[in-house]
Amino acid sequence: MTQFTRRDVVAGLSAIATSGLAAPALAQAAYPSRPITMVIPFAAGGPTDTVGRLIAQAMSADLGQPVVVENVGGAGGTLGAQRVAGARPDGYSILLHHIGMATIPTLYRRLAYDPVNGFETLGLVTEVPMTLIARRNIEANSLAELVALIRQRGENLNYANAGIGAASHLCGLLLMKAVDTRMTTVPYRGTGPAMNDLVAGTVDIMCDQTTNTTEQIRAGTVRAFAVTTEQRVAALPDLPTSAQGGLPGFEVSVWHGLYAPKGTPAPIVARLNQALVKALQDEGIARRFADLGTAPVAAARATPEIHRQFWQADIAKWRPLIQAAGQFAD
Ligand code: ASP
């Protein structure tokens, strides 16, 4: 029988450690060996949270480890992004964020993380229409009447949003520009809690993704005025587009993508992307997304490369618009 001395064992381990191939290969083979944290940069119960939890559950099944959602809301989605940008790039911290990844680099001039180069892209997830909604007893029955009410009451109306850089903030800016009137904005850590206040009638107006508004609109707990896309959404067939309602050009939709900290090894990026693509092809997810007025992106578009190109192009698209508006977070 072969006898191994202590020296043999030490020599063997150091050979693995210095080979440059064997050690990472061993580490990669084991990934993931413990739960993965998916940071959602907005409060629980909102649209990013809804999309994130559905995707996390399906990814867990493929990865064989729980993908645990952690809500790190506040400051328009920058606190959650900062958490992941500063995490160890080992595949155990990922971020599900939205269009804010494209506007934050210009809106925020002082951040404690690099909003452009601090992440690896893992793939696009979905693109969601937004809807313009209000408390159900608002004194308007059509978009034209709502526009008249905003012009009449101005800052006496409260517009709820999820902070500077959030989709609801951008949508509000576009709305106020379209009607040429300011309202008072009320920031929340996410539009989940904002929706609770809108349903309770303590705020007046909001713009939010169909992933948060479809069920409330159908239940009649809020009043809907328009969907802010070129086409109507199948889940809400009676709701006119903003152009049909008399506000052409008031258009915005919200894309979501998945990220890891910069420096996450390529094989781990590939494994996470594989799990994401599988989640996007899950029939249950497609059905739930359709119910909520959206759809998963096609697998061919859910690559890290396409995600990076799309994200960088969107940063370039928003930069001049934000700079021209002169509206910064600081
Ligand atoms: N929909 C929110 C936004 O305004 C964020 C959220 O709570 O998901 O960006």
Residues whose N, C-alpha, C, O or C-beta is under 5 A from the ligand:
A	BS01	LIG	F42 A43 G46 P47 T48 D49 A162 A166 A167 S168 H169 G190 T191 G192 Q209
